[in-house]
């Protein structure tokens, strides 16, 4: 991190690192409680309108939670891919269906850890509201992310040594050096006030959730409290903050991955120079794109479910037969085995096998592997919808 890359006010926040002679780390100022940025007012308004549109659209769907499980996993895949993983969403579903990572990328378990952390965070927010968003939750999210991996430190514990961003193993080539470990606790304590913010009667105006998301994510990445996994934890906090505000979780990792260089550049501008406008504008655009994608995906999956139900209803299948119960399950579990169907519906192996044969004949699922034992079947239409980019705004 070159001192000349920092703005004069940021240069005053540098502290020398004794263990790395000639290097400095930046101790960030307290997280601002709001940003008076007239330049991005219109962007913030559009982002809030997009969030309102998600609420309205999902409330009119016959099953608003239909896409929840699949969207969770898509977010896990995309956020993990930003960090260099290679697992795709179909491989994540296959691992869940079979319980085996044979023939799959080794990092599929890392991606599933993200799912576990996200689901845990959403459960905590559903139970405790914004009060759940604190240091303890941050540590718990990280612990779940790093469980069973080759993480070189204690999962869920703040670091006790220096880290840096960029430069690989050489701090002298780093793009940014976060605060020394002894500052991490107080920096996170300051951030908690904004992370779990709830307006009080004394507040003249309520702080925009979009502004808070921008501040929290940037400040968290600046603090970098863990040796590894900071980006994933920081991105996990975004849908959790939205959920605490009463919005359906809107997942931004797809937008951030698609625009990864701008993501890094605008974050870096905040860290090095305190330039908030590009970052807030970028994140507000991400909220709009992600909200639109959430609506489109939910509507497409609902339409697909209706088509499947019509196919089965107009067939000669008995109304109490298992195929009538499979469409919703396949939307949420688009890769299955006979055994996974057997266990999910507490039925016999022959019954599960016969039901999947019916779905295969209708074109709902297709065999993904030709092996006779533990053969997997995939609902390719579901995977196609999940991998489909959002349509442009009209």
C-alpha positions, 0 to 999 in steps of 0.5 A: 500500500503506497502512502501516495495512494491515500488521500491526505485525511487517510494518511493521518490514520496510518500506523506503522507495523513493527513486524513489517519494517517500513509498512503501515496499516490504516485504522479506519475512522468510525463508520459514518451514520449517514452520508449526505450525498446529493449526487446519489439521491436519485440512485437511492430512491430507485433502489428503494423503489426496486425493493418495494417492487420485490415486496409487492411482486412476491406478495402476489405470488401463490407461494412466495417462498417457492424460490427461497431454497434455490435462490439461497444456493444461487447466491452461495455459488456466486458469492463463493465464485467471487473468491475463486471457487469453481462449483456451479449450482447444479453441482451444489444440488447434486452434492446435496442429493447424493451426499457425495462429492465424487466427481465434483469440484473439491470446493463444493463443500465450501459453497455449501458452508455458505448456504448453511451460514446464510440460512443460519443468519436468516433464522437469527434475523427472523427470530430477533430482528435487527438485534441479531446483527452483532459481533456474535453473529459475525463470528458465527457466520464465519465459523460456519463458512470455514467449518471443515475447510483448510482455514489456517486460523480459528474459524469464527475468531477475529484474527491475531495477526496482520493481513492485507489485501492484494500482493499475495504473500507479500505485504509490501505489494499489498493494495490495502493493509487493514488495521492491526489486530488489536484495533479489530474489536473496537472497530467492529464494536463501532460498526455494530451500531449501524449494522443493527440500527433501529430508528429511535423516537429522537431520530428526525429522519430514518437512515436509508437501508441502502445507505447503511448496506453501503457503509456497513459492507465497505467498513467491514471490508476495510476492517477485514477482521478475519484472516480469510473469508471477509468478502463472503461474510461481508456479502452475507450481511447484505441480505441479512440487513434487508431481511431485518428491515422486512424485505425479502432477501435480495441477493447481490452476489450475481451483480457483484460477480458480473461487475467484479472489477468495478466492485473492487475499484469502488470499494478501494476508493472508499478505503484509500480515499474516502470516496463514497459516491462511486461505491454507493451509486454502484451498490444502489444499481446492484440493488435494482438489478438484484431486485429485478432478477429476484422478481423474474426468477420467482415468476419464471419458477412459478410459471414452470411449476404451473406447467408441470402441475397441468401436465400431471393433472391432465394425465391419467395418474391417480390424484393421490399418487406421488408424482402430484407431490413432486413439482414443488419439491423439484423446484426446490431440489432440481437434482434428485436421486431415487433414494433422496425422493424415497427419504423426502417422502417417506416412501418405498424405493419402488414407489420413488423410482416409479414416480421419477420414471413418470416425471422423466417421461413427461420431460420434467427430469432427465438422467444426469448420470447413466450409472445404475446405482445412485443415478441422479436426475436433473430438472434442467428447466429449473437450472436453466432459470437459475443460470439465466441472466436478468432481463434488462429493465424496461 
